[in-house]
Amino acid sequence: MKIMPNRMDYGYLKYQKEFEEKALSVLRSGWYVLGKEVQTFEERFASYTGAGYCVGLASGLDALWIAVRLLGIGPGDEVLVQGNTYIASVMGITINGATPVFVEPDAYYQIDADKIEEKITDRTKAVMVVHLYGHVADMDKITRICQKHHLKLIEDCAQSHGALYKGQMTGTFGDVGCFSFYPSKNLGAFGDAGAIVTGSPDLAGDARVFRNYGSEKRYYNKVVGANSRLDELQAGLLNVRLTHMQEITDERRQLAERYSRGLHQKNLILPAQRPDTDSVWHQYVVRTKRRSELTAWLDSKGIGTLIHYPIPPHLSQAYRDLGYVKGDLPITENYADTVLSLPFYTGMTEAELEVTIDCINSFI
Ligand SMILES: *Cc1c(COP(=O)(O)O)cnc(C)c1O
């Protein structure tokens, strides 16, 4: 049996009829950008998260950099962000000319709240929390630190749609929550899409203007903006998927539980959830010092795995100008060298799960 690390077709086939009907209805509507599907999605996603406002954008990266920009963060400013993130979080900062300052992660792969304050300087303007792998950062501590030091709080929720901290949804703790709906995310579109959520009507209004060339009224431009509009087709398909979000999340939680119960492999460190949080399990990530041997073993059995992420942003070629060297962030670097994402997706079959677990358990 061949098992891929991710399958996006299964998630489509599960609701195929609904997706296809929606796509046809948008195609036939004659209206393709910023219409009623986008408006409906924004209202529904705002209410789903409990945020107040949602503004649809063209991608998760756009959500990040536009949020940073609209919070007034730019050259000379520092933003604290965890070292072990997808590089888009960091680009959301540096596109604006601001400087990322990396904080080491905790045992749950989230920014270590106890290591934030030591990195604050008089240039620090914000903390960007990334709820990596669908797990949740220590939001009580982080919101307290942000209030105490008058820092903005940005949440990168590209992997955490629906994840909860003490019953409250990620994305709603700070100034702005940034979401990606890239096809492989828990709430995925069929192309690029993103959004911000916020409790601030002013920030939401600014984002609405910014995403559309800085204009509120056609051909009257208030600011130099961008073209970062969520299109009707993606919004319509997201409306379909959002209807099933509880089912999608429940399934991921069951898959994670099955992995955690079934895996008996002394070479692996299994993922755990922080107390008082409900992960949405964007990935099922284990750690092992024998990663290359294990991946080779699984590969020989037809089982694909992924590494999220092999090169941490501070050591990426793209950021060599920041001047970091190997050894600067030992925990981050250790995670990059040892993490492994097991096959994990909506529609994963019983057989696929069993075979994967058996193969891992039989690795010596
Ligand atoms: C996917 C992702 C992004 C970027 O989203 P895009 O829609 O691909 O631009 C940002 N941050 C994290 C943590 C992600 O996983």
PDBQT file of the ligand as one rigid body, heavy atoms in Angstrom, charges set to zero:
ROOT
HETATM    1  C1  LIG A 401       0.724  28.176   5.555  1.00  0.00    +0.000 C 
HETATM    2  C2  LIG A 401       1.305  29.105   6.546  1.00  0.00    +0.000 A 
HETATM    3  C3  LIG A 401       1.428  30.480   6.304  1.00  0.00    +0.000 A 
HETATM    4  C4  LIG A 401       1.230  31.095   4.958  1.00  0.00    +0.000 C 
HETATM    5  O1  LIG A 401       0.023  30.903   4.358  1.00  0.00    +0.000 OA
HETATM    6  P1  LIG A 401      -0.129  31.027   2.762  1.00  0.00    +0.000 P 
HETATM    7  O2  LIG A 401      -1.599  31.032   2.564  1.00  0.00    +0.000 OA
HETATM    8  O3  LIG A 401       0.568  29.880   2.138  1.00  0.00    +0.000 OA
HETATM    9  O4  LIG A 401       0.480  32.346   2.347  1.00  0.00    +0.000 OA
HETATM   10  C5  LIG A 401       1.861  31.294   7.326  1.00  0.00    +0.000 A 
HETATM   11  N1  LIG A 401       2.193  30.782   8.526  1.00  0.00    +0.000 NA
HETATM   12  C6  LIG A 401       2.111  29.477   8.795  1.00  0.00    +0.000 A 
HETATM   13  C7  LIG A 401       2.468  28.999  10.164  1.00  0.00    +0.000 C 
HETATM   14  C8  LIG A 401       1.678  28.587   7.812  1.00  0.00    +0.000 A 
HETATM   15  O5  LIG A 401       1.618  27.274   8.085  1.00  0.00    +0.000 OA
ENDROOT
TORSDOF 0
